[in-house]
Amino acid sequence: MSAALLQFTSHIDGKNAKVQVFPDRLEWTKAGLSGGKVLAGAATLGLSVLATGVRNKDMEMIPIRAITSVTSKKGLANTTVSVITAGNTIDFKIGHGEADKLKSTLLQLMAS
């Protein structure tokens, strides 16, 4: 497994995500609440929440070869980089400097 070319934190679908760009894929992991663990914690007066935690990780991946386009739109506080595939569009909200690096890295990987 190769090392990540680029790594940053982004805001995706209302949740913070750890994003990594590899030579062959784009991966992101969102951490969020798991409903089952929250209910289990409420039923046991919080003991199972202390034992297991309430964080659930949701990992997704797009192969670089599946990306058809990359666009960006600058806002006041951050830039939204849209990664477009045949079936979906993922918006990464990140700082202006990181957005430029992400866009140029993905375009270079798409061209190779």
N, C-alpha and C positions, 0 to 999 in steps of 0.2 A: 504494500500500500504506500502510495507516495505522500509526501508532505503537502500541506495546504499552501497554495500560492498566496492566498489572501484570506484574512480572518477579521471579522468585525461583528459588532452587535447592531441589529436593525430592529425596526418596529414593523411587524407583519400581522395583518388582520387583528389589530388591537392588542397584540402580545409582543413582548421582547423576544428576540430570537438570536441565537448564535449562528452566524453564517460563515461557511467555509467554501472557498473556491479551490478545486483541485484541477489538474490538467484535463480530466475526463468528465467531471461532474460539478454541480453546484448543490451543496447540502445546507440545510438549516434545521435547527432544533429549537422548538418552542417549548417553554416550560409553562405549565398552567395548573389549575385546580382539577382534580379528578373527583367527579361527583360521587363515585362509589366509596372512595376513602373518606370523603367528608361525611357521608351518611353513616358509615361504619364508626367514625369517630364520635358522632353525636349519639349513637346508640350505646356506646361503651363509655360515655362520659369523658371522652377525649383521650382515653388510654391508647386506643389503636392509632390515633393520629400522632401521638408522641412516638409510638413504636415504628410506624411506617412512613410518616410524613404525609403531606397533602399535595406534593408536587408530582406531576405526571409529565413526562417528556414526550413530545410529538416530533418525530424526525421525518423530513421529506427530502427528496432528491430529484434533480433534473439532470439528465445526461447533457453534456455540452452539445452533442450532435442533434439534440431535440430542440435547441433554442433557435428560433427563426429570426428574432429581432431583439434589440436592446435599445430602449429609449430612456430619456431622463427629463425631469421637469423640476426646475428650481423653485423652492418656496422660501419663506422668510427665515425659518430656523433650520430647515434641512432640504435635501433633494430626494425626490422619489424616482428610483430607478425601476423601470418596468421591464421584466424579463418575459418575453412573449414566446410561447410554444404553440403548436398546432391546436392544443386543446385547452389552454389555460394562460392566464397572465398573472404573474406574481409581482407585487409592488413591494420594494424594499425602501423604507424611509430611513435615510442615513445622512450624516454630515456631508457638506459640499465636497470636501477634499476626498473623503472615502468614496463618494459617488463617482467622481472622475476616475479613480483607480479601478473601481469595480467595472464600470462601463468599458474602459480601455482594455482591461484584462480579459473580459468576456469576448469582446470583439476580436482580440488577437487569437484567443483559443478557437473561436468559430472559424476564423480564416485559415487556421493550420490544419 
